[in-house]
Amino acid sequence: MSAWVLPDHIADVLPSEARHIEELRRQLLDTARGYGYELVMPPLLEHLESLLSGTGEALDLQTFKLVDQLSGRSMGLRADTTPQVARIDAHLLNREGVARLCYCGPVLHTRPDRPHATREPLQFGAEIYGHAGLEADTEVLLLALDCLHASGLSDGVIVDLADARIVRALFAGVPVDAAVLARVHAALVAKDASELHALTRSFPAASRDGLRALVQLYGDASVLDEAAKALKGTPAVSAALAGLKQLAASLGADPARQISFDLADLRGYAYYSGMRFGIYVPGAADALVRGGRYDEVGAVFGRNRPAVGFSLDVRELVGVLPARPLRAAIRAPWSDAAGLREAIAGLRKAGEIVVCVLPGHGSEIDEFHCDRELVEHAGQWQVRAL
């Protein structure tokens, strides 16, 4: 095998795409800052017990593991940044009130989470700690939509809402081992009614009927009324349905986007504890943005307080956007002349891109579109159109 061949689902990012990714990263962070979110930068590598505590099997399987040569302890390369931000909120910031935090950095996955996906996403996310009300859920959703809008995505957006408390309530008091639970979750996600029927045959009637009903409970807002009848209106289910209805109303009507509901949606990591959502856009094979409420994620760090947020892969986002045109630049000759160097320095200080053409390379094409050139006229260096 050639030494330059990269591992499967790992790729270099070349200039045009890299520029697009970096510009989007800045736009996303600036959008979050406009809402009052503070940037944090967790490490890529952590002790395994800190990185995975309370996150569930799915994240464990996605995490690369190694042994620290200094301490001999097991370490992991993060596959998701949310647990790290929960640790920062609990131990380093330790604020009494609300904390709004955002981040953008690479994560590593042992396996791609869908066909043709990278195993090295660039994960951007934003999270609110310290407020349990729907106001925080609404703000996170609005911020996620604003981030997509800032990126150039606004038409054809679908916001799909669910709530983890519904499935949890239907499992309450049902003795079931982890393997069966995982199979039930998979059947719900796949809308596999026959598999679900077989798995729940021995469940109590209320749980069995409720879980089987979930397979059909997806669509527009009328699903919430159907669910209230089909799921017998236990307190937890009633609260979840009321919250989803209020959350959808808070987003308001917008002809450019659609709001839907899928009450059996369990995709994502196991730490979700309440409202959860996926945002779908044209050109993406799956939800481009995923998020929700995970009030229990900080418990393992000794601070179990309300938390809600979302994340997306900036590299995947670039993949559904049109390629950006080459950056306009000014072409300048290469020379040691003091006047020319001063002119170039002044243009760069003013924000212009000035590309000095090295001797013998005047006809080469690169990342920048030179639509102007720096020329000498009457002893002065001036910019003129090409």
ZAMARMI-885752 format. One line per field, with one value per residue (C-alpha): x, y, z; residue in one letter; residue number from 1. Coordinates in Angstrom, 2 decimals, padded with zeros to 5 digits. Layout:
<dogus>
u = X,...;
v = Y,...;
w = Z,...;
type = A,...;
seq = NUM,...;
</dogus>
This chain:
<dogus>
u = 000.00,001.28,002.48,000.33,-002.99,-005.17,-007.42,-010.97,-013.36,-010.46,-009.56,-007.44,-009.32,-008.06,-007.90,-011.35,-013.22,-010.91,-011.58,-015.34,-015.17,-013.18,-015.49,-018.50,-016.83,-016.39,-019.98,-021.38,-019.32,-020.21,-023.90,-023.67,-021.77,-024.61,-026.87,-024.40,-022.66,-019.07,-016.48,-014.79,-012.09,-012.09,-009.11,-009.27,-007.94,-009.26,-009.25,-011.80,-013.90,-014.39,-015.08,-017.67,-019.31,-023.08,-023.10,-024.26,-023.02,-023.37,-020.75,-018.49,-018.46,-017.65,-014.65,-011.04,-009.21,-005.52,-003.21,-001.49,002.26,002.77,000.21,-000.78,-004.46,-006.98,-007.69,-010.07,-010.23,-013.54,-016.37,-018.74,-018.02,-021.17,-019.90,-016.74,-018.70,-020.83,-017.61,-016.42,-019.75,-019.73,-016.11,-014.34,-017.02,-019.30,-021.67,-024.90,-026.90,-027.23,-024.14,-024.26,-021.33,-020.34,-017.49,-016.13,-013.49,-012.77,-014.16,-013.13,-015.40,-014.34,-016.93,-018.75,-022.27,-023.77,-022.61,-019.90,-019.56,-016.18,-014.83,-013.39,-016.31,-015.72,-018.35,-019.93,-022.35,-024.05,-025.47,-027.38,-026.88,-028.99,-032.52,-035.14,-037.93,-039.09,-037.49,-034.05,-035.35,-036.80,-033.63,-031.48,-033.80,-033.89,-030.10,-029.75,-032.06,-030.21,-026.91,-028.30,-029.67,-026.27,-024.74,-027.12,-029.77,-033.29,-035.63,-036.92,-035.87,-037.74,-037.65,-038.56,-039.49,-039.69,-039.34,-037.33,-039.69,-042.44,-040.57,-039.17,-042.68,-043.87,-040.99,-041.66,-042.04,-041.33,-038.59,-036.46,-032.75,-030.42,-030.31,-034.08,-034.28,-031.78,-033.78,-037.01,-035.31,-034.01,-037.47,-039.02,-036.46,-036.93,-040.75,-040.63,-044.09,-043.69,-040.41,-041.89,-044.96,-042.75,-040.50,-043.33,-045.60,-044.93,-045.04,-047.86,-050.82,-050.38,-046.68,-047.16,-050.00,-048.27,-044.99,-046.81,-048.80,-045.58,-044.66,-047.55,-047.15,-045.25,-046.32,-047.76,-049.17,-052.23,-049.90,-049.86,-053.64,-053.51,-050.76,-052.77,-055.50,-053.31,-050.85,-053.49,-052.21,-049.83,-048.46,-045.02,-046.46,-048.96,-046.19,-044.02,-046.83,-047.77,-044.16,-043.81,-046.98,-045.77,-042.30,-043.71,-045.90,-042.86,-041.05,-043.85,-045.14,-042.57,-043.36,-039.69,-039.71,-041.88,-042.40,-043.04,-043.12,-041.75,-042.51,-040.56,-037.32,-034.55,-031.53,-028.51,-026.82,-028.44,-028.01,-031.10,-033.69,-036.46,-037.22,-035.06,-034.95,-033.42,-033.22,-033.28,-032.22,-032.26,-029.25,-028.48,-029.00,-030.00,-030.59,-027.92,-028.49,-029.38,-030.02,-032.29,-032.43,-029.97,-030.52,-028.68,-025.43,-023.70,-024.69,-021.49,-019.51,-021.41,-023.65,-026.91,-028.48,-030.64,-028.93,-030.06,-028.13,-027.39,-024.52,-023.71,-020.80,-019.37,-017.83,-021.23,-022.75,-020.27,-021.27,-024.87,-023.97,-022.94,-019.21,-018.07,-016.37,-012.66,-011.67,-010.98,-007.35,-004.79,-001.82,001.50,004.98,007.75,010.34,012.55,011.62,010.69,007.80,006.19,006.55,004.99,002.08,001.51,001.68,-000.87,-003.31,-003.01,-003.53,-006.73,-008.00,-007.07,-005.49,-002.32,-000.64,002.95,003.76,007.09,009.41,008.43,004.98,002.84,000.38,-000.41,-003.88,-004.39,-007.06,-007.47,-009.08,-006.90,-009.25,-006.92,-003.21,-000.73,001.11,003.57,002.46,004.43,006.48,003.42,001.97,-001.71,-004.38,-006.13,-008.68,-007.50;
v = 000.00,003.47,005.57,008.52,006.66,007.88,005.64,004.96,007.90,010.26,012.93,016.01,019.28,021.24,025.04,026.02,023.73,024.63,028.34,027.68,025.66,028.35,031.14,029.14,028.39,032.11,032.87,030.23,031.39,035.02,034.11,032.34,035.27,037.53,035.54,035.88,032.49,032.28,030.23,027.29,024.97,021.55,019.23,016.58,013.97,013.15,010.39,007.83,007.86,011.61,011.50,008.71,008.72,008.79,008.99,005.48,002.67,004.47,007.08,004.45,002.50,005.65,006.60,005.81,004.59,004.52,004.33,007.44,006.82,009.22,007.88,004.47,005.48,004.82,007.85,008.63,010.91,012.73,011.60,014.29,017.59,017.95,015.86,017.96,021.21,019.79,019.15,022.71,024.12,021.93,022.18,025.10,027.77,026.59,029.52,029.83,031.33,030.67,029.77,030.02,028.18,027.39,025.49,024.41,021.73,018.29,015.07,011.53,008.54,004.90,004.36,006.75,007.38,007.08,006.13,008.39,010.38,011.46,009.97,013.40,015.85,019.48,019.83,023.18,023.42,025.76,024.95,026.63,025.49,026.53,027.04,024.29,026.19,026.11,029.53,027.87,025.17,027.87,029.96,026.98,026.12,029.73,029.95,026.72,028.11,031.44,029.58,027.79,031.07,032.75,029.87,030.42,027.79,029.02,027.52,023.97,023.54,020.93,021.05,017.63,017.57,014.71,014.18,011.45,011.47,009.81,006.56,006.65,006.97,003.98,001.88,002.92,-000.18,-002.59,-005.12,-005.34,-006.01,-003.74,-005.95,-006.01,-002.29,-001.59,-003.74,-001.93,001.44,000.26,-000.98,002.36,004.31,001.99,002.07,-001.74,-002.60,-006.38,-006.43,-004.14,-006.39,-009.42,-007.67,-006.17,-009.23,-009.82,-006.14,-004.74,-003.69,000.07,000.01,-002.48,-000.58,002.78,001.64,000.06,003.25,005.32,003.75,005.64,008.90,011.08,013.94,017.43,019.00,016.73,013.95,015.56,015.26,011.66,010.91,012.36,009.81,006.83,007.15,007.41,010.77,009.81,012.94,012.65,012.09,014.92,017.31,016.28,016.75,020.14,021.24,020.19,022.06,025.23,024.94,024.66,027.72,029.67,029.11,030.90,030.43,030.66,029.58,028.71,025.97,023.11,021.78,018.08,015.56,012.03,010.77,007.54,009.32,008.10,008.74,010.36,009.83,008.32,011.40,013.20,013.57,015.75,017.71,016.68,017.85,017.29,019.89,018.64,020.67,019.97,017.96,016.34,012.58,012.89,015.59,018.27,019.58,017.52,018.72,018.74,018.74,016.68,017.71,014.67,015.02,016.93,014.51,012.47,015.66,016.39,019.12,017.89,021.05,021.86,021.79,022.10,022.55,021.40,020.52,020.15,019.09,022.09,019.83,018.27,021.74,022.77,019.69,020.90,024.51,025.82,026.24,029.76,031.74,032.42,035.40,038.60,039.65,042.10,040.84,042.52,042.02,040.65,043.32,044.60,048.20,050.04,051.91,048.70,046.96,049.95,049.96,046.23,046.55,049.38,047.36,044.30,046.45,047.76,044.16,043.45,040.20,040.95,038.04,038.68,036.83,035.05,035.22,032.70,031.95,034.73,032.45,030.06,029.82,029.46,029.88,033.61,035.35,038.35,040.90,043.85,044.51,046.83,048.90,051.78,055.05,058.27,056.95,055.89,052.40,052.24,049.53,049.07,046.58,043.70;
w = 000.00,-000.86,002.06,000.98,000.98,003.85,006.01,004.85,005.35,006.15,003.59,003.05,002.55,-000.44,-000.80,-002.11,000.29,003.17,002.60,002.49,005.72,007.50,006.36,007.55,010.88,011.46,010.40,012.75,015.73,015.04,014.84,018.21,019.71,018.59,020.93,023.81,023.54,024.77,022.89,024.66,023.30,024.98,024.33,021.63,024.09,027.59,030.18,029.08,032.25,031.93,028.20,028.26,031.70,031.34,027.53,026.60,024.40,021.06,021.93,023.48,020.22,018.25,020.41,019.53,022.65,023.56,026.57,027.91,027.83,030.77,033.24,031.89,032.04,029.28,027.13,024.29,021.28,021.54,019.29,020.60,022.36,024.50,027.47,027.54,027.59,030.43,032.36,031.71,032.91,036.03,037.15,035.55,035.20,038.02,037.54,039.48,036.64,032.94,030.89,027.10,025.50,021.91,020.27,016.91,016.54,015.08,016.51,015.50,014.87,014.73,011.98,009.64,010.94,007.45,003.93,002.47,005.72,007.07,010.28,011.14,011.33,012.24,014.95,015.68,018.60,021.05,024.48,027.30,030.90,033.86,032.50,032.41,030.64,027.04,026.57,026.37,024.00,021.76,021.77,020.79,017.91,016.70,016.90,014.89,012.20,012.18,011.75,008.70,007.35,007.80,005.86,002.97,003.81,004.46,001.84,002.10,005.74,007.79,011.60,013.00,016.70,019.22,022.98,024.70,027.70,025.66,025.08,028.61,030.04,028.00,029.37,032.99,035.16,032.30,033.18,030.05,029.56,027.61,024.52,024.11,024.84,022.04,019.62,020.53,019.97,016.58,015.58,016.52,014.49,011.50,011.86,011.86,013.17,012.85,014.80,017.44,017.73,018.38,020.89,022.98,023.10,026.80,027.84,029.99,027.84,028.25,027.35,024.53,022.90,023.36,021.79,018.87,018.34,018.15,014.81,013.20,015.11,012.67,010.43,010.96,014.13,014.07,015.29,018.73,019.09,017.86,020.38,023.26,022.50,021.64,024.53,027.27,028.50,031.32,033.09,031.49,028.02,028.43,029.51,026.56,024.03,025.48,025.32,021.67,020.76,022.52,021.01,017.49,018.13,019.38,016.08,014.27,010.75,007.96,004.38,003.85,006.47,007.62,011.15,011.57,014.41,014.78,018.27,017.75,016.74,019.05,016.84,018.39,021.70,024.79,026.97,025.57,028.31,026.83,023.68,020.74,017.15,013.75,010.99,007.41,004.37,000.62,-000.48,002.88,003.25,006.91,009.50,009.11,012.64,015.71,019.22,022.19,025.97,028.04,031.64,033.02,031.08,033.89,036.67,036.40,036.99,040.20,038.78,037.35,035.98,032.96,029.57,025.97,022.73,019.20,016.91,013.22,011.05,009.21,006.57,005.88,005.74,003.05,001.07,000.62,-000.24,-003.67,-004.15,-003.43,-006.20,-006.12,-004.00,-005.92,-005.62,-006.93,-008.95,-008.32,-009.76,-007.59,-006.81,-004.03,-004.87,-001.67,-003.27,-004.51,-001.16,000.62,-001.85,-001.34,002.45,002.36,000.25,002.51,005.59,003.97,003.63,000.03,-001.16,-003.09,-004.90,-005.92,-009.13,-008.80,-011.82,-014.50,-013.03,-014.49,-016.30,-013.41,-011.86,-008.10,-005.46,-006.08,-009.02,-009.84,-011.42,-010.85,-011.05,-009.43,-012.02,-011.91,-013.50,-013.33,-010.42,-008.41,-007.90,-008.82,-009.01,-012.33,-013.61,-015.74;
type = M,S,A,W,V,L,P,D,H,I,A,D,V,L,P,S,E,A,R,H,I,E,E,L,R,R,Q,L,L,D,T,A,R,G,Y,G,Y,E,L,V,M,P,P,L,L,E,H,L,E,S,L,L,S,G,T,G,E,A,L,D,L,Q,T,F,K,L,V,D,Q,L,S,G,R,S,M,G,L,R,A,D,T,T,P,Q,V,A,R,I,D,A,H,L,L,N,R,E,G,V,A,R,L,C,Y,C,G,P,V,L,H,T,R,P,D,R,P,H,A,T,R,E,P,L,Q,F,G,A,E,I,Y,G,H,A,G,L,E,A,D,T,E,V,L,L,L,A,L,D,C,L,H,A,S,G,L,S,D,G,V,I,V,D,L,A,D,A,R,I,V,R,A,L,F,A,G,V,P,V,D,A,A,V,L,A,R,V,H,A,A,L,V,A,K,D,A,S,E,L,H,A,L,T,R,S,F,P,A,A,S,R,D,G,L,R,A,L,V,Q,L,Y,G,D,A,S,V,L,D,E,A,A,K,A,L,K,G,T,P,A,V,S,A,A,L,A,G,L,K,Q,L,A,A,S,L,G,A,D,P,A,R,Q,I,S,F,D,L,A,D,L,R,G,Y,A,Y,Y,S,G,M,R,F,G,I,Y,V,P,G,A,A,D,A,L,V,R,G,G,R,Y,D,E,V,G,A,V,F,G,R,N,R,P,A,V,G,F,S,L,D,V,R,E,L,V,G,V,L,P,A,R,P,L,R,A,A,I,R,A,P,W,S,D,A,A,G,L,R,E,A,I,A,G,L,R,K,A,G,E,I,V,V,C,V,L,P,G,H,G,S,E,I,D,E,F,H,C,D,R,E,L,V,E,H,A,G,Q,W,Q,V,R,A,L;
seq = 1,2,3,4,5,6,7,8,9,10,11,12,13,14,15,16,17,18,19,20,21,22,23,24,25,26,27,28,29,30,31,32,33,34,35,36,37,38,39,40,41,42,43,44,45,46,47,48,49,50,51,52,53,54,55,56,57,58,59,60,61,62,63,64,65,66,67,68,69,70,71,72,73,74,75,76,77,78,79,80,81,82,83,84,85,86,87,88,89,90,91,92,93,94,95,96,97,98,99,100,101,102,103,104,105,106,107,108,109,110,111,112,113,114,115,116,117,118,119,120,121,122,123,124,125,126,127,128,129,130,131,132,133,134,135,136,137,138,139,140,141,142,143,144,145,146,147,148,149,150,151,152,153,154,155,156,157,158,159,160,161,162,163,164,165,166,167,168,169,170,171,172,173,174,175,176,177,178,179,180,181,182,183,184,185,186,187,188,189,190,191,192,193,194,195,196,197,198,199,200,201,202,203,204,205,206,207,208,209,210,211,212,213,214,215,216,217,218,219,220,221,222,223,224,225,226,227,228,229,230,231,232,233,234,235,236,237,238,239,240,241,242,243,244,245,246,247,248,249,250,251,252,253,254,255,256,257,258,259,260,261,262,263,264,265,266,267,268,269,270,271,272,273,274,275,276,277,278,279,280,281,282,283,284,285,286,287,288,289,290,291,292,293,294,295,296,297,298,299,300,301,302,303,304,305,306,307,308,309,310,311,312,313,314,315,316,317,318,319,320,321,322,323,324,325,326,327,328,329,330,331,332,333,334,335,336,337,338,339,340,341,342,343,344,345,346,347,348,349,350,351,352,353,354,355,356,357,358,359,360,361,362,363,364,365,366,367,368,369,370,371,372,373,374,375,376,377,378,379,380,381,382,383,384,385,386;
</dogus>
